[in-house]
Amino acid sequence: MINNKKITNNLKSLREERGLKQKFIAEKLGITANYYSQIENGHRPPQIEHLLILRDLFNVSLDEIFFKNEIANCDSKQAI
């Protein structure tokens, strides 16, 4: 089962890692900054169309958007 809170945390993390503002992301998605803020705060689920744009914008796979922290933890455990 997909955990919406993890996805929204991952979106926020990916955005912040790239030094981008919510307003910039919202413009790329064609939505208001308030709407995007609600997505990042878990008050609205991200639409698949938005996830596909974000995937390209952040240059990551959908797996990384959905499972970013799990992938990072798995990689670090395998390195040991």
Beta strands, then each sheet from edge to edge (+ up, - down):
end
